[in-house]
Amino acid sequence: MNKKILMISMLLLTLIISSLFAEKSLERIANEKGVEAETLYNEKKFVDSAQVFEAAISKLEEAVKTDGIPLDNEKISRWLELAFNGYYQGKEFEDAIKIIDRQLKLDPTNYKFVNYKAIILKKYLERIDEAIAVLKEYNTAKRSFKVEKKIASYYQSIEDYENAVIWYHKAYEQKKDATVIKNIAAIYLKLGKNNEAISAYEDFIKTNPNESVLAKTYKNLGKLYEDMKSNSKSIENYEKSIDLKYSSDIVLTLIMKYYEGESYDKALEKIALFLNNKPGNNDAIYYRAMIHFDRGEKEAATTDFQTISSDPKYSKLAKGYIESIKSE
């Protein structure tokens, strides 16, 4: 009996020893490398961790082919993401792009990967033509407003305005967006196509945007006409803008324009509006003083000039007018 027990014990011991010295499976090696890579990543050894993650993935893929284990895409996706982060944090951008390409094989329609690839190509590797090509390829398979807008902005950044306008128009077809139309108008101005710039804004206004967006659009159109030296059209659109949403900057601009055009009643109307929102503002009081002076209303002019005489911006000028009035 004792002999039998001894033999069984010896057999068990032999099996245990054999298992200890048995060759590790490829899957186990892959998992161990995954743990090693995560440790390196947590230690902020980013490039080293990315390289070990790649080795772990290779071992796991080898295990699938050799040992017939199921392909664990979830694990591979996670390791690829960490590998990308490692290369990106370590500023190894070429390697980061290679990882993105592997991610896209697993998930070809994932815009996040496409966007990262385009950003790296444009911002860090300065290969903007390739970045645009990446975005166009994605957009061919799955048309997107944000992708077409990004393509346009990339063309605009390299001053390829003709292509930028084409792609902004493509984006605008999908979404009537105020920023897009502003960019289109700005490019037309650069190209000297003023009428096209105006038409771009007018077409956008016809889409009935909300009041806040419409106010901004009229402001932009007013500035466009101002740049074109079309004063009456500029004023018209600035007025439409503040009718929808008050803006001190626009009201002050209108005060100046009405004063310069000697439309004093309109200027005073805007001064009252401005001071109602910004009581005691010296810029508005200055223009009111000048209107009183130009109209021969010397007492009212003197009062306003005295009010702004302590302001360094207007001090010398105001005191000069006060002395001039006294000397008459």
Buried (B, 14 or more C-beta within 10 A) or exposed (E): EEEEEEEEEEEEEEEEEEEEEEEEBBBEBBBEBBEBBBEBBEEEBBBBBBBBBBBBBEBBBBBBEEEEBEEBEEBBBBBBBBBBBBBBBBEBBEBBBBBBEBBBEEEEEBBEBBBBBBEBBBEBBEBBEBBBBBBEEBBEEEEBBBBBBBBBBBBBEEEBBEBBBBBBBBBBEBEBBBEBBBBBBBBBBEEEBBEBBBBBBEEBBEBEBEEEBBBBBBBBBBBBBBEBEBEEBBBBBBBBBBEBBBBBEBBBBBBBBBBEEEBBEBBBBBBEBBBEEBEEBBBBBBBBBBBBBEEEBBEBBBBBBBBBBEBEEBEEBBBEBBEEBEEE
